[in-house]
Amino acid sequence: MVNILTVGIIKSSLKEVDVKLPELLELIKYKPKKKKIFIKPNVVDAINAKSGVIALPQLVDELINYLIKKHDISKEDIVVGEGTGYFNEDKHFERLAKESGYIKLEKKYGIKFENLQNTERVTKKWKYGEIELPKYLDTHEYINIPVMKTHMQATVTLAMKNQKGLLLLKDKRNFHRSSTYGSLHDSIYELSKVAIPDLVVTSAIFALEGTGPTLNAQSKTKKLDLILAGTDMIEVDNVSCEIMGLDVEKIKHIPKVKFSTIGVPLEAVKTKFAEADPFLKVRNLYVNQSDAACTLCTMSISRMFRKILFVEDLRKKFEELNKIYDRIDLVIGSDFEELPANAKIGQIFCVGACTSKLAKNNDVPIVKDCPPNHNDIIKLILEHTLK
């Protein structure tokens, strides 16, 4: 018999988190089983949390405060960690901590915001052999804090998808290579069998809809003023999909399960999230990608678009390109054997080491670093188009 647990739903603005988060955890009767705590928030980009892209540091702050005061957890026994892939080098991770607001936790509690690329790991057996995961999963109470977002490749990025941040870079890449593991969806699902949170707190005060997982011209912040919590990750993700107006049976990595809810009635908070477009694009710039394109490339593309849109001299140059060319294509990901059908030689560029063979076979310009630098992508496009 399947044990159906209860998922809590509560209304909360950012200003009310200090009161509403404890109320939510009391509602689901959460009590940590261990005296050491590992918190894994979704902090995928160096961006303000009000964007709906990353978990609110204020939410993590109040969770820490609650654990210390209510459950007598020592702040010395609390770890907050993330492994983004794109910000994996220490100097870049420090920037992530600063721009996301997570550095405030270090200053307030003395708690290090840890780069999980450098953390001690243990080897776990899973469907595809062995995988190295943070040792904290064995020694600490594990709390997963995703954001309610849509995702271009995975449809949604919730608690199950948030666990990709536990992985080493090599495994992040392999999740996108069906020749190494299964599909992206299958890999996310199989990871959920070996990395099992004790608590999930889904941040939906600010959410993201459209072509996520980060802010771009095709995604939009969606303010819901909601927080969800539960002790079964798959049930919490099912409830999130219901709130987002998405059919969980069409999301390949999330099994449909029965659940119950408490707090604000589910029907009262259901909405409809805009789903991802087939192309990530700005004006005449089209990005061709598939499940084989990993976070390192997609983050580079996202940062490239943001720079084009918000740096005035670049915006003017790309507006000029928009008048000259009806379409400029970028290709990211390892599974392209041929150039996209709509692409034109001279107006197509490969991005990332995975596209090296495609670029060589078709004599296409490439930024071949892994991860590719967003400034190098901009430079490559301008050098070959604005002559």
Secondary structure, DSSP 8 states (H G I E B T S, - for coil): -----EEEEEE--GGGHHHHHHHHHHHTT---SSSSEEEEE---SSS-GGGSSS--HHHHHHHHHHHHHHH---GGGEEEEE--STT-SHHHHHHHHHHHTTHHHHHHH---EEEGGGS-EEEEEETTEEEEEETHHHHSEEEEE-EEEEETTTEEESHHHHGGGGS-HHHHHHTT-TTTSS-HHHHHHHHHHHS--SEEEEEEEEEEEES-SS-STTEEEEEEEEEEEES-HHHHHHHHHHHHT--GGGSTTS-----EEEES-HHHH--------SSEEETTEEEE--TTS-HHHHHHHHHHHHHHHHSHHHHHHHHHHHHH-S-EEEEESS--SS--TT--TTSEEEESGGGHHHHHHHT--EE--SS--HHHHHHHHHHHH--
